[in-house]
Amino acid sequence: MAQVLEFKLPDLGEGLTEAEIVRWLVDVGDVVTIDQPVVEVETAKAMVEVPCPYGGVVTARFGEEGAELPVGAPLLTVAVESAEGAAVRGTSPSGPSADRNTGSGEGTRPSGDGTGPAGESSGNVLVGYGTAAPAARRRRVRPSAFTAPLSSAPTPSSSPTSSAGLGAGEPPTVASTVASASASAPAPASAPVPASAADSGRVEGADEDRGPVAVVSPLVRRLARQHGLDLRHIAGSGRDGLILRADVESAIRGADDERSATSEVRSVSESEPVAAGERIALRGVRGAVADKLSRSRREIPDATCWVDADATELMAARAAMNGAGTGSGGAVPKISVLALLARICTAALSRYPELNSTVDTDAREIVRLPAVHLGFAAQTERGLVVPVVKDAHSRNAESISEEIGRLTEAARAGKLTPAQLTGGTFTLNNYGVFGVDGSTPIINHPEAAMLGVGRIVAKPWVHQGELAVRQVVQLSLTFDHRVCDGGTAGGFLRYVADCVEQPALLLRAL
């Protein structure tokens, strides 16, 4: 007998709490096998294919492509052919649907954590990210955006229904959900007192703070009505709070002044019409970047220093390295300028370890980190991402260049894992690829510094006492002023510039 199991969006790790559905890989009615990828989702870290821990027939999908789901929300349901499995779980043949409909707490609803019936599910809910422990079961009302499947399950029959108005084992439909909500909704409150009530001689209880409002003169009532004033909102200056003509005239003058000010503001805004524009949701990669940059500006007291450097010798050294010959497997992989700069940074960080640290604000301590995990900014179609070259301090220029190339390809394909995008201790940002000379980088929280590199361009430069055309680059360092002072930051930047101008210095540092 088929048992319908519900698969929820699993914990993707790295503290991620939601994901956006990019592309469904299966349709309703498809047969899936255990650990077969069923949907491609985008998190704030990367694109991930989510495998289903159950094998069977897909009976429903939850969420349109482009919808954002929180971790734990239903993804799909799968009909699994196993009556024995239902007995093991202690559920009736109606399975999880009956438990969901009645809310009685009898039976155990599949949690989507990969712990289904024996022989029918896998422990690897998300291969490469680990399997989360089963969450404690709790009753909750799921938002309609997640309970309404794209293709609904079989239509409820006319058999006797449960307390939710559905047959046992039948999933709720949109219509039944709305009907249930309508039946339990409270009756609407009585309508407010209309403004015309001000025409009466006395308005009792119109203002809980002021008590009864007293009006005697018909002239006062007519004057208020002509100017659209609600007497309930006018404080009377007469005896026992009686509203006098002077009170109404004062309110009229106040209303005229307010309308005049509003008219001036409106005339200014109308003279320069602004289009409604396009609204773009800050979510996924863009949302994660926005949150991190905002937190960096909010928490880190940063400062920036910069210097121009003559990169002519560095470019010559790169050309010599790339023209050194071929290896046994063919051409030697080209070494990028970014890789050379990364190697220079690791050497500089060994001299100035203060900049390879983070601040523990709770303990009020600076934590110097033992390894250099070098992040580099990469622009992709999905936005700006920062892949991390792990243990960059132990790599040579060739190894760093190869790893940067591999991570860049994965970034452009949207295949970076959260592990490849986290754990950085220092970031290198080459904005020169955009054709700009300089910038003030924003520190990649919770790191302590970022080195920015502008374009390398031919400029007039004084070289060996004579004016010459040289390849010049601007370097800028933004650093956390809590971890060091300007002397340390300046020393780091000057060492980087010296290595750019005289690459032989780097050889002596090895």
N, C-alpha and C positions, 0 to 999 in steps of 0.2 A: 504494500500500500504506500502511495506517495506521501511524503511529509514535506511541507513547505517550510523552508528555512530562510531566515532573513539575514542578509549580510550587510553590516554597517561599515561606514567609512572608518578604517582603522587608525590607530595612533601612528602618525608618520614620523615621530621622533623629533628631536631638536626643539621641543617646546611648541611645535606647530599646532594650531587649534582649528584651522579650517583649510579647505582646498576648493578650487574652482574646477568644475567638470569641463574639460577641454574637448574630449571626444569619446563617445561610447564605442566600444570594440565588439559588443554583442547586441543582438536584438531580442525582443520578447519572442519566445519559442525556440531560440537556439539552444543546442545542447553544449554544455560547458564541462570541462574536466577539472579536476582538482588542481589548483594553483595556476589556472589559465588566466592571463590578464583579461579583465572585462571592461575597464574604463581607464582613460588617461586623464590625470588631474594635474593641475598646476598649483603649487604651494608658493609661499613667499620665498622659498629656497630654490625649487627646481620643478621640472616636469617629471611625473612619476606614473608608471603603469601599475595599477593595483590589481593583484591576482585574487581570485575568489577561492576561499578554502573549501568550497563544496563542489561536488560533481552532480550534475542533473540538468533539468530543463529550466531556463529562465522564464519566470511567470510574470514578473513586473520589474520595471526600472523606475527609480525615483530621482527626479531632477532633470531639467533640460540642460543641454550643452550651454555653458556660460553661467550656469547657476553656481552659487557658492554655498557649500555645505559645511557645517561644523563637524568635528570629529565625533563619531558616535551616531550620526544621522544615517538612516537607511539608504543603501545604495541600490540593492535589488533583492528579489526573492527568488529562490531556486527550489524546484520540486525535486526532492531526493527520494528514490524508491527504497524505502527501508522502514518497515513496521517494527523490526527488531530494535532499530535505533530509537524509536519513539518510546519503547518500553524501558530502554536503558535510561533515558532522560526523565522518565516518570511522567510523561505527558500523554494526553488522549490523542487519538488519530487526528483530531482537528488541529493539534499542535499549537504553534505559537499564535496563530490568528485568534483562536478562542480565548487564550489568555489575554491578548491585547484588547479584545472587544469587551470582555467582562470586567477586567481589572480586578478580578477576585483574588489574585495572588496564588491560585492553584496551578501547579505545574511550573515548568521552567521555560522561559522564552529564550530562544537562541540569541546569543549576545553578539554574534558576528566577530568574535575574537579568535576564531579558528579552533574552537573546542567543541565541535559538533559531535554527532554520533560516531562511534568507533568505525573505522574503515571508510567513512564518508567524507571526512574533512582533513585538512592539513593544518599543522601548527604554524606554518609560515604564511601568516596573513599578508605580509608585505615583505617579499624576499629582499634581504639586504638591510632591512630596518629593524628586524627583531619582532617578536610577538609580545604584545602587551598582555599583562595579566588580566584575567576576566574582571570586569567592573562589577561592583556590587549592584544587585538588581534593585531597582526602585520604580515606583509608579510615577509617571509623568504624562503630561499632555503634549504630544508633538505638534509643532506648528503645521498648519495646513499646507504650507509650501513644501513640506517634506513628506506628508502623509498621502498626498495625491499622486499616485503613480502615473507614468506616461501612458502605459497600457494597463488598464485595470484588470484585476483577476476576475474569475467567473462571476456572473451576475447573481446576486443573492436570490435564493428561492423563496417561496411563500411559506416555508416551514416555520414552526414557532421560533420566535426570536429571543435573543438574550436581552438583558436589561438595557443594552445600547441600541436595541432596535434592529439587530442583525442576527442572522442565523449562526449557529455555532460553527466555527471554523471558517467563516466568510470574512474577508477583509473589508474594512469600512470604505465606503465610496464618498465622493465629495458631497453628493446630495444628502446622504445619511448624516454626514458630519454637520452640515449646515442645519438640517432639520433638528438634530439633537441640540445644537447650540441655541437655536431659536426657541425650542421648547423650554430650555432652562434659563433663558435670559429674563432679567427682571422687567417688570412693567415700566413703561416710560414715565418719567416724572411729569407732573402737571406743567402746562405751559406758563411762561412768565406773564406777569401783569402787563398789558399793553400800555404804550405811552399815553394813549388817550385817557387813561385813568386819571391823569392830572387835571382833567376838566371837572372832576367831582369836587365838591366842597371840602372833602376831607379824605385823605388817603391813609388808611390805618395800616400799620405794620409794614410800610413800604421799605423801610431801612432798619435792619435789626440793630444797628449801632445808634441811631437817632430816635427811634421810637416813632409815634404817630406824627404825621406832617399836617399842620393846620393851615388852611387857606380860607379866608373869609370873602374877600372882594372878588366879584366876577371880573372886574377890570384886570386884576392880577392874573387870573386864569387865562383870560383872552390874550393878554400880552405875552404870556409864556407860550401859548399855543401858536401865535403868529410867528414867533421866532424859533419854534421847534425845541423848546426847552422842556425838560422833565422836572416838574416841581419836586419830585422825590430826591433830586440831587442838589437842591438849593437849601442852604441853611437860612432859616428865618431869624430876623433880628428883633422881631416884635415880641410882645409878652407871650410867655409860654411857647416860644418858638414860632409865632405867627409870621408867615411870609408876607412881607410888605412889597409895595411897588418898587421901592428903592433896591430891594434885594434882587428882584427880577431884572431891573435895568442894569445893575452891576454885573449880573451873570451874562446879560446880552453883550456888554462891552468886553468882557473876558472872552466870550465865544468869538466875537468879531476879531479881536486881536489874534486869537489862535488860528482862525481861518486865514487871516492875512499872512501870518508867518508861514503857514502850510502852503499857501498859494505861491509865495516867493520861492520856496524850496522846489515846488513842482515846476515853476516856470524855468528855473535854472536847469533842472534835470531834463525837461522836455526840449530845451533849446539844443541840448547835445544828446540825442537819443543813443542809447546803448543797446546793441543787439543782445538777445537772450543768450546766445552762445551755446557751445556744446559742453555738456557736463560729462566728465570722465571720472569714474569711480577710482578712488585710491585703494586698490586692492592688489593681491598677488605681489609680484616683484616690485611694482611701483609703490604700493602701499608699505611694503617692508622697508624700502629705501627711505621713504618719507618719514617713517617712524624712527628709523635709526639716525638719520641726519638731524631730526628735531631733537632727539635725546642727546646727541653729541653736542649741539649748540646749547642745550639747556643745562647740561651737567659739567661740561669740560671747559675750564678757563684756558682757551687756546691762544696762541700767539704765532705769528708767521715771520720768517726771515727768508731772504732770497739772495741769489748771487748769479751773475753771468759767468759762464765758463767756456773756454776754448776747447771744443770737442774734436778738433782736427786730428790730433794724434789718436784719439779713441776710435774714430772712424777708420783711420789707416790701419790700426791694430786689428779691427774687425775684418777688414778686407783681406789682410794677411792670413788670419785664422781661417777664413772661409775659402781661401785659395790655396790651402796647404796641400791639397791632393785628394785622393780617393782612398777609401778603405776597402777591405776585402769584399764587403757587401755592396759596393757601389759608391756613389758620391757621398761625401761626408755631409751630414745635415748642417744647414746654415745656422750660424749663431746670430741671434737677433740683438739689436741694440738694447732692447729691454732686458734681455738676459744678462748682458754685460753690466748694465746699471744695477740689476738685482744682485749680481755678484759683488759689486762695489758696496752696495748697501749692507750685505752680510758682514763684509770686512769692517765697515764703519761701526756697525752695531757691536762687534766684538770689542771695539775700543771705547764705545760709549753705550754701555748696557742699560743706562737709565732710560733710553728711548725704546728699549724692548721690554716694556713693563706694562703694568696696569695698576689702577688704584682701587683698593678695597675701601669703599666709603664707609661701610659699617664699622670696620675695624680701624679706620683711619690709618691705613698702612699702604705703602707702595710695594707691590709684588714684582720683583724682577724675575723674568721668565728664563728658564735654562736653554730653551731651543728657539730658533728663529723660524717661524712659519710665515712665509712671505706671501701676502695677498697682492694681487695686481688687478686693477680695474679693467673690465672688459665690457665694451658696448655691444649689445645684441639686440635683435628685434624685440625681445621681451623686456628690454631695459638694461640698466647698468647692473652688472653682477661683479662680484669680487671672488674669483677662484683663489685657492690657497695652495702654494707650493710648500708641502710639508718638509720639515728638516732642511730648509734651504741652506743653513749654515754648514751642512756637511756635503753639499753638492758643488761640483765645479761648474764653469760657465756652460759647458756642453750639456750637462745633465739638467741644469735649470732651463736652458733653452728648449730642450726636448719636452720637459714637463709643462712649460708654458704653452708650447704648441699643442700638446695633447689636451690640456684643460680648455684652451681657447676653442678648439674644435667641438668639444663636448658642450661648451657654453653656447655656441652658435646653433647647435642642434637641439638645445634645451634638454640635454641629458645629464647635466651635473646633478650629483646627489647632495643632500644636505651636508654630509660629511666633508665634501669637497669645497663647500662654501662657508665653512665655519672653522673656528680655531686659529684664525690669523693673529699674529702678534705685531706686525708692522705691514704697512701697505705702500705700494709703489703705484703712482697714478701717472700714466703717460698721456697727457692731454694734447701733446704735440701732434698726435695723429689727426686732430681736428683743425690743424693749421693755425693754432694760437701760440703765442709766445709765453704767456704767464698766467697764473691763477693762484688763488689762495685755497688750498684744499681743506675740506672738512674732515676731521679725524674720524676714522671708522671705529666708532664706539664698540668695545671698551679699550681699544688700543691707546697708545700714548703719542703716536706720531704718524705722519704720512709725508712722503716725499713726492712732490709734483715735478714733472719734467715737461718743458715746452718743446716746440719744434726746433730742430737743428737747421739753421739757416745761415747762408753766407752773409757776413757782415764785415765792415772795416774794423780792424783790430790792431792794436799795437803789439807786435811780436818781435822779441829780441831787439827792442829799441827802434823798430821801423814799422810804418803803417803797412798793413797787409790785409788781404781778404782771407778770413778764416771762417771755419764752421763753428758757430756760436750757439749755445743753448742756455736757457734760463732754468735754474733749479730753485724750487721753493720748498721750504720745510715748515709745516704746521705742527706744533708740539703742545703737549699738555704742560702748562706752566707749573702744575703741582709736582711733577716728577723731576723737573730740572729747571735751572735758570738759563738765561740767554747765553751764558758762556759755554755751557755744555751743548746747547742746540747749535750755536755758531761753530763750535769746534767740529761737530758731526758734519755740518753742511760744508765747511771748508775742506775737510778731509775728502768728502765725496767729490767736490769740485777739483781738488788736486789730483785725484785718481782719474777723473775725466780728462784733465789736461795732460797728465803724465801717467799713462797706464802702467808703466814700469813700477810705480809705487805699490801697485796692487800685488805684483810678484814678490816684492820684499815683505809684504804682509802675510803671505802664505806660509 
